[in-house]
Amino acid sequence: MPERVAVVGPGAIGSVCAAAVQQAGRYKTVLCGRRDPGRITVANERTGEKTVLPGPVLTSPADVHGPVDWVLLAVKAHQTAATAGYLSALCDEDTTVVVLQNGVEHRERVMPLVGQAAVLPAIVWFGAESVASNHVVLRAGSRIMVPSGEAGDRFASLMHGGMTLVETVDDFTTELWRKLTSNAVGGLMALTGRPAGIYRREDIQELARAMAAECLAVARAEGARLDDTVGGELVDALAAMAPGLGSSILADRVACRPLEWEARNGVVRRLGRRHGIATPVSDVVVPLLAATSESG
Ligand SMILES: NC(=O)c1ccc[n+]([C@@H]2O[C@H](COP(=O)([O-])OP(=O)(O)OC[C@H]3O[C@@H](n4cnc5c(N)ncnc54)[C@H](OP(=O)(O)O)[C@@H]3O)[C@@H](O)[C@H]2O)c1
């Protein structure tokens, strides 16, 4: 019997994952959104391959027929609570919910919404963009990281053969915080409203290094094994990026949508306070991001 898969949040990441599931074959996929844009096309920029997703996109939990084996949750972190109706209709004790979001609190955010279902946090290491309401482009990378274990292995085999590559890792906490450090520093793109070229400025590099250092201090207090060299390497990598390269939080800023600031930056300040770690840069950046987000 084919496994039943639902993607909640068929935007950039959700659509790429739905395409990957479709390419992997053997599965029935349902897309759950808040509007139906028509059949969504996913283009892989590197290979030129195009995948058309099955429609329609459901627009209400009332349209869902029974629980599924897998839910791939790919809304922005601040949109998670609003998916409660879908999650309740899609989940039972045999469901695994894969949380494809940035941030480090996937389980805390989603477990209260899914009853007895299992929650598998995932780190997305690829870049995708919705270039039109029903057209998504996979720009770069293909990796998704999940914790080692039975659920991670099952997810890897679900996606096997598709356009994404699922990697299971033993020290998931370290990898979560590695990604968060990059996302936290990426908040500077949202604040300035400008792409990666800003990291070529020496003053921004200095700020980004200080931001990374406080994030890494909090990371270590949370059990991640990351030393301070990670921050310098990260800033060098950002400075070497194509100057026009953006990010999902910059795209939201440019479109005047609410920003995912709490999961990506607020968490550094919040957990820093819990551990008694000073986060002077985040203390300034976080309220500015929060206020910027209000314009959305
Ligand atoms: N894009 C990237 O390259 C990238 C890379 C790594 C990680 N991430 C992370 O992946 C996560 C998803 O990001 P994304 O870029 O894919 O976001 P996105 O393109 O904005 O997609 C979010 C999707 O969720 C839908 N949605 C919002 N509220 C919903 C609700 N209540 N019920 C059902 N659907 C709902 C949105 O619908 P509308 O179209 O109506 O808004 C949209 O289709 C974020 O945590 C992000 O930080 C993104």
Ligand as a Chemical Component Dictionary entry (heavy atoms), coordinates in Angstrom:
data_LIG
# 
_chem_comp.id                   LIG 
_chem_comp.type                 NON-POLYMER 
_chem_comp.pdbx_formal_charge   0 
_chem_comp.three_letter_code    LIG 
# 
loop_
_chem_comp_atom.comp_id 
_chem_comp_atom.atom_id 
_chem_comp_atom.alt_atom_id 
_chem_comp_atom.type_symbol 
_chem_comp_atom.charge 
_chem_comp_atom.model_Cartn_x 
_chem_comp_atom.model_Cartn_y 
_chem_comp_atom.model_Cartn_z 
_chem_comp_atom.pdbx_ordinal 
LIG N1  N1  N 0  13.424 29.243 1.033  1  
LIG C1  C1  C 0  14.620 28.762 1.393  2  
LIG O1  O1  O 0  15.566 28.777 0.577  3  
LIG C2  C2  C 0  14.833 28.174 2.761  4  
LIG C3  C3  C 0  16.066 27.524 3.007  5  
LIG C4  C4  C 0  16.268 26.898 4.233  6  
LIG C5  C5  C 0  15.264 26.929 5.194  7  
LIG N2  N2  N 1  14.090 27.598 4.933  8  
LIG C6  C6  C 0  13.067 27.573 5.972  9  
LIG O2  O2  O 0  12.012 26.724 5.529  10 
LIG C7  C7  C 0  10.761 27.173 6.101  11 
LIG C8  C8  C 0  9.768  27.421 4.957  12 
LIG O3  O3  O 0  10.276 28.523 4.213  13 
LIG P1  P1  P 0  9.826  28.842 2.711  14 
LIG O4  O4  O 0  10.882 29.728 2.160  15 
LIG O5  O5  O -1 9.436  27.618 1.992  16 
LIG O6  O6  O 0  8.520  29.708 3.002  17 
LIG P2  P2  P 0  7.361  30.115 1.961  18 
LIG O7  O7  O 0  7.894  30.031 0.568  19 
LIG O8  O8  O 0  6.809  31.394 2.451  20 
LIG O9  O9  O 0  6.298  28.948 2.122  21 
LIG C9  C9  C 0  5.418  28.860 3.198  22 
LIG C10 C10 C 0  4.146  28.277 2.654  23 
LIG O10 O10 O 0  3.258  28.029 3.745  24 
LIG C11 C11 C 0  1.977  28.514 3.384  25 
LIG N3  N3  N 0  1.210  28.766 4.598  26 
LIG C12 C12 C 0  1.286  29.813 5.451  27 
LIG N4  N4  N 0  0.402  29.689 6.453  28 
LIG C13 C13 C 0  -0.254 28.537 6.219  29 
LIG C14 C14 C 0  -1.310 27.874 6.882  30 
LIG N5  N5  N 0  -1.874 28.356 8.004  31 
LIG N6  N6  N 0  -1.764 26.697 6.366  32 
LIG C15 C15 C 0  -1.222 26.187 5.235  33 
LIG N7  N7  N 0  -0.235 26.781 4.548  34 
LIG C16 C16 C 0  0.244  27.952 5.029  35 
LIG C17 C17 C 0  2.283  29.751 2.577  36 
LIG O11 O11 O 0  1.135  30.141 1.855  37 
LIG P3  P3  P 0  1.016  31.595 1.153  38 
LIG O12 O12 O 0  1.577  31.363 -0.217 39 
LIG O13 O13 O 0  -0.438 31.865 1.189  40 
LIG O14 O14 O 0  1.831  32.556 1.964  41 
LIG C18 C18 C 0  3.411  29.212 1.703  42 
LIG O15 O15 O 0  2.883  28.441 0.619  43 
LIG C19 C19 C 0  11.103 28.417 6.917  44 
LIG O16 O16 O 0  11.327 28.054 8.259  45 
LIG C20 C20 C 0  12.411 28.902 6.284  46 
LIG O17 O17 O 0  13.207 29.669 7.166  47 
LIG C21 C21 C 0  13.846 28.219 3.732  48 
# 
loop_
_chem_comp_bond.comp_id 
_chem_comp_bond.atom_id_1 
_chem_comp_bond.atom_id_2 
_chem_comp_bond.value_order 
_chem_comp_bond.pdbx_ordinal 
LIG N1  C1  SING 1  
LIG C1  O1  DOUB 2  
LIG C1  C2  SING 3  
LIG C2  C3  SING 4  
LIG C2  C21 DOUB 5  
LIG C3  C4  DOUB 6  
LIG C4  C5  SING 7  
LIG C5  N2  DOUB 8  
LIG N2  C6  SING 9  
LIG N2  C21 SING 10 
LIG C6  O2  SING 11 
LIG C6  C20 SING 12 
LIG O2  C7  SING 13 
LIG C7  C8  SING 14 
LIG C7  C19 SING 15 
LIG C8  O3  SING 16 
LIG O3  P1  SING 17 
LIG P1  O4  DOUB 18 
LIG P1  O5  SING 19 
LIG P1  O6  SING 20 
LIG O6  P2  SING 21 
LIG P2  O7  DOUB 22 
LIG P2  O8  SING 23 
LIG P2  O9  SING 24 
LIG O9  C9  SING 25 
LIG C9  C10 SING 26 
LIG C10 O10 SING 27 
LIG C10 C18 SING 28 
LIG O10 C11 SING 29 
LIG C11 N3  SING 30 
LIG C11 C17 SING 31 
LIG N3  C12 SING 32 
LIG N3  C16 SING 33 
LIG C12 N4  DOUB 34 
LIG N4  C13 SING 35 
LIG C13 C14 SING 36 
LIG C13 C16 DOUB 37 
LIG C14 N5  SING 38 
LIG C14 N6  DOUB 39 
LIG N6  C15 SING 40 
LIG C15 N7  DOUB 41 
LIG N7  C16 SING 42 
LIG C17 O11 SING 43 
LIG C17 C18 SING 44 
LIG O11 P3  SING 45 
LIG P3  O12 DOUB 46 
LIG P3  O13 SING 47 
LIG P3  O14 SING 48 
LIG C18 O15 SING 49 
LIG C19 O16 SING 50 
LIG C19 C20 SING 51 
LIG C20 O17 SING 52 
# 
